[in-house]
Amino acid sequence: RFYHTLRHIGQMLQLKDAHAASLADGDAVELAIFFHDVVYDAAGGGGGKNERDSALVLLEFCESALGGGYAAAQRVARWIEMTAHHRCDAETEADCRFFMDFDMAILAAPPAEYSAYSRAVRRE
């Protein structure tokens, strides 16, 4: 991996912390951040497959670690699947919209940082 690394996760967590007062369920957003790109196959994961598979890993984790007792698991899985297109509508929870913005924040980065991101994603 060249972009979808722990650095990307760390950047998203920093954004989550910076906006913590605006989040209804920071724990759910944090789980979405950790699991959203856990499965990333650049060659065979298109069409939302990576996102669906990442959501399944989250659900399996919640089942095994928490005995299925995490009420927000299905909601977080849906948010992860939504990263296939990063589209939200008026009905989408604010926490999900924040999560999507955190994931796409690189698009607002200074030109040199965006250029490095662009090269790294191409390498993946």
C-alpha positions in Angstrom: 0.0 0.0 0.0 1.2 3.5 -0.8 -1.7 5.7 0.2 -4.2 3.6 2.2 -1.8 3.3 5.1 -1.7 4.1 8.8 -0.7 7.6 7.9 -4.1 8.0 6.1 -5.9 6.6 9.2 -3.9 8.9 11.5 -4.9 12.0 9.4 -8.5 10.9 9.6 -8.3 10.4 13.3 -6.8 13.9 13.7 -9.8 15.3 11.8 -12.2 13.3 13.9 -10.6 14.7 17.1 -10.7 18.2 15.7 -14.5 17.8 15.1 -15.3 15.7 18.1 -17.7 18.2 19.6 -19.9 18.0 16.4 -20.1 14.2 16.4 -23.0 12.4 17.9 -21.2 9.0 18.1 -17.4 9.5 17.9 -16.8 5.8 18.6 -18.8 4.8 15.5 -16.9 7.3 13.4 -13.6 6.0 14.8 -14.6 2.4 13.9 -15.5 3.5 10.4 -12.1 5.2 10.1 -10.2 2.1 11.2 -12.1 -0.4 9.0 -13.0 1.6 5.9 -10.0 0.5 3.8 -9.0 -2.6 5.7 -9.6 -4.6 2.5 -8.1 -2.8 -0.5 -7.4 -4.8 -3.7 -6.7 -2.2 -6.4 -6.9 -4.8 -9.2 -9.9 -6.9 -8.1 -11.8 -4.8 -5.6 -13.6 -2.4 -7.9 -17.3 -1.8 -8.1 -17.7 -1.5 -4.4 -16.2 -4.9 -3.6 -13.4 -3.5 -1.4 -15.9 -1.5 0.6 -18.4 -4.4 1.0 -15.5 -6.7 2.1 -14.2 -4.0 4.5 -17.7 -3.7 6.0 -17.9 -7.5 6.4 -14.5 -7.4 8.3 -16.0 -4.8 10.6 -19.1 -6.9 11.2 -17.0 -10.0 11.9 -14.8 -8.0 14.3 -17.9 -6.7 16.2 -19.3 -10.2 16.4 -16.1 -11.8 17.6 -14.9 -9.0 19.9 -18.2 -7.8 21.2 -20.5 -10.8 20.8 -22.5 -8.9 18.3 -23.4 -6.4 21.1 -22.4 -3.3 19.3 -25.6 -1.6 18.3 -24.1 0.7 15.7 -22.3 -2.1 13.8 -24.8 -2.2 10.9 -24.8 1.6 10.6 -21.0 1.8 10.5 -20.9 -1.0 7.9 -23.3 1.0 5.8 -21.0 4.1 6.1 -18.0 2.0 5.0 -19.9 0.7 2.0 -20.8 4.3 1.1 -17.1 5.1 0.6 -17.4 3.3 -2.7 -19.0 6.5 -4.1 -18.7 9.0 -1.2 -22.2 10.3 -1.8 -24.5 11.4 0.9 -28.0 12.8 0.8 -30.2 14.9 3.1 -31.1 11.7 5.0 -27.5 10.7 5.7 -26.5 11.0 9.3 -24.2 13.9 10.1 -21.6 11.6 11.5 -21.4 9.7 8.2 -21.1 13.0 6.3 -18.2 14.0 8.6 -16.6 10.6 8.1 -16.9 11.0 4.3 -15.3 14.5 4.5 -12.5 13.2 6.6 -11.7 10.5 4.0 -11.8 13.0 1.2 -10.0 15.8 2.9 -6.9 15.1 0.8 -8.8 16.8 -2.1 -8.4 20.1 -0.2 -4.7 19.7 0.6 -2.0 22.0 -0.7 -1.0 21.1 -4.3 2.3 19.3 -3.4 0.5 17.1 -0.9 -2.3 16.4 -3.3 0.2 15.5 -6.0 1.9 13.0 -3.7 -1.5 11.5 -2.9 -2.3 11.2 -6.6 1.0 9.4 -7.3 0.6 7.1 -4.3 -3.0 6.1 -5.3 -1.8 5.4 -8.9 0.9 3.1 -7.4 -1.7 1.1 -5.6 
